[in-house]
Amino acid sequence: MVEDFEVVIIGAGMSGLGMAARLKEAGRHAFTILEKADSLGGTWRENTYPGAACDVQSHLYWYSFGEQPDWTRTYAGQPEILRNLERFAASHRLAEHIRFGVEVTHATWSDDDGSWLLRTSRGERLRARVLITAWGQLDRPAWARVEGVDSFAGTQVHTARWPEDLDVTGKRVACVGSAASAVQLVPAIADATERLTVFQRSPNYLLPRQDRALPDEERAALLAEPERYTALREGLYRERDGWAAGLRDDGNPVRDEFRRVAGEHLAAQVADGQLRERLTPDYAFGCKRVLISDDYYPALSRDNVELVTEPIARIEPEGVRTTDGRRYDVDVIVHATGFQPLDRTGGVEIVGRDLLTLREAWKEGPEAYLGVAVHGFPNMFMLYGPNTNLGHHSILFMVECQIAYVLQALGSLDSGRDRTLDVLSEVQRRYNEELRRDLAGTAFAAGCGSWYTTGDGRVVNNWSSSIEAYRERTAVFTERDYAG
């Protein structure tokens, strides 16, 4: 038996939930969300490691519609974000649309009936006129590719798969990686461990976080005066969108100021000159993800914490051996090694027109029109697709632009039951050529080997400019960009 829906959304994270809520607001109820896990939340369900938090201010990291959360900190932690997502889903009555524990394995387009046929790991079959992917960019953990990784006799975990019962108290811990998740994890566990060894491949630019708890009276005032809440949010939005200039080529004052602040932050928090030198990046500011923390540098200065910059040669049963021959004996290895951003198919085999798979279409690297539509895959729209990641702001504003665009596309499809929308190949090509030219002038293309790029240096994850520029570009759905 095949179940029919107007729209099927894959993923019940922030993008999928936001899309679902807006569908209901528009009076579109013939949809379902398929979620492979047993609960909602996406990133904020998966990343439960100690210290996990958002690196965008709480009042920016939320949808622009619906009730605003009563945030308790300027930068919310994972438990609070997940609780607010659960409240959001409840207030919009989304549970009745979500199917948990349903993993989509295949999605195949049929020109015969103008629909997508989806198959799940449980053998279910669903048909949808429109397929919306909302599985994000950072959903598949990347483990360190090191010789002997399977030989370790102790406990090995990834930050995105942190066991609920893992206690590192009194243990010798190795943290492999020193980027976004590590700068949160290391300060959170350093005090509890007997010894914590951090293996750094390259240093990062680190800016002050300036996180603080929000007093009850401040929170009450924000909730009681919506205009005050709006003014705070809009002020933060404008400030951060101006930061996009700091990710352009060298020589602009915004970038110079950020580099100065990062240098002063390092100098103020790390007294040891040798340690400070090993924590100083030798690449362009913004080429890799810029991090924020008030307590990472102090954690590295603790007596029981050691920063190792010698490359890892292999992992052995007793611990980690570096290329200088030294072995670091540990009880637990934590892989703070990020995700697989170039595998953007969500683990689903997607087959479009002429049996073209999305994996084959993207063999040279992911690309899409506006980060939303891919030629050869009609009536399929992506949220947080290629080249829509940011280095300066809240991704939710980008996602909301995409949601508004998709809603317009659905309106276009309403004009006829046999209508399909397939972005023209030439439209997609011209857009990506223009985007690549613009990205060439950004720090992302500076050649530091970040996860923003393919092996040949093409930037496939990030947007090149401000959110306002993207909002303007996606504001109007243009039917002539698409064919039936």
Stockholm file with secondary structure:
# STOCKHOLM 1.0

chainA/1-484         MVEDFEVVIIGAGMSGLGMAARLKEAGRHAFTILEKADSLGGTWRENTYPGAACDVQSHLYWYSFGEQPDWTRTYAGQPEILRNLERFAASHRLAEHIRFGVEVTHATWSDDDGSWLLRTSRGERLRARVLITAWGQLDRPAWARVEGVDSFAGTQVHTARWPEDLDVTGKRVACVGSAASAVQLVPAIADATERLTVFQRSPNYLLPRQDRALPDEERAALLAEPERYTALREGLYRERDGWAAGLRDDGNPVRDEFRRVAGEHLAAQVADGQLRERLTPDYAFGCKRVLISDDYYPALSRDNVELVTEPIARIEPEGVRTTDGRRYDVDVIVHATGFQPLDRTGGVEIVGRDLLTLREAWKEGPEAYLGVAVHGFPNMFMLYGPNTNLGHHSILFMVECQIAYVLQALGSLDSGRDRTLDVLSEVQRRYNEELRRDLAGTAFAAGCGSWYTTGDGRVVNNWSSSIEAYRERTAVFTERDYAG
#=GR chainA/1-484 SS CEEEEEEEEECCSHHHHHHHHHHHHTTCCCEEEEESSSSSCTHHHHCCSTTCBCSSCTTTSSCSSSCCCCCSBSSCBHHHHHHHHHHHHHHTTCGGGEEETCCEEEEEEETTTTEEEEEETTSCEEEEEEEEECCCSSCSBCCCCCBTGGGCSSEEEEGGGCCTTCCCTTCEEEEECCSHHHHHHHHHHTTTSSEEEEECSSCCCEECCCCCBCCHHHHHHHHHCHHHHHHHHHHHHHHHHHGGGGGBSTTCHHHHHHHHHHHHHHHHHCCCHHHHHHTSCCSCTTSSCCEECSSHHHHHTSTTEEEECSCEEEEETTEEEETTSCEEECSEEEECCCBCTTCCSTTCEEECGGGCBHHHHTTTCCCCBTTTBCTTCTTEEESSCTTCBCSSSCHHHHHHHHHHHHHHHHHHHTTCTTCCCEECHHHHHHHHHHHHHHHTTBGGGSSSCCTTBCTTSCBCSBCSSCHHHHHHHHSSCCGGGEEC
#=GC SS_cons         CEEEEEEEEECCSHHHHHHHHHHHHTTCCCEEEEESSSSSCTHHHHCCSTTCBCSSCTTTSSCSSSCCCCCSBSSCBHHHHHHHHHHHHHHTTCGGGEEETCCEEEEEEETTTTEEEEEETTSCEEEEEEEEECCCSSCSBCCCCCBTGGGCSSEEEEGGGCCTTCCCTTCEEEEECCSHHHHHHHHHHTTTSSEEEEECSSCCCEECCCCCBCCHHHHHHHHHCHHHHHHHHHHHHHHHHHGGGGGBSTTCHHHHHHHHHHHHHHHHHCCCHHHHHHTSCCSCTTSSCCEECSSHHHHHTSTTEEEECSCEEEEETTEEEETTSCEEECSEEEECCCBCTTCCSTTCEEECGGGCBHHHHTTTCCCCBTTTBCTTCTTEEESSCTTCBCSSSCHHHHHHHHHHHHHHHHHHHTTCTTCCCEECHHHHHHHHHHHHHHHTTBGGGSSSCCTTBCTTSCBCSBCSSCHHHHHHHHSSCCGGGEEC
//
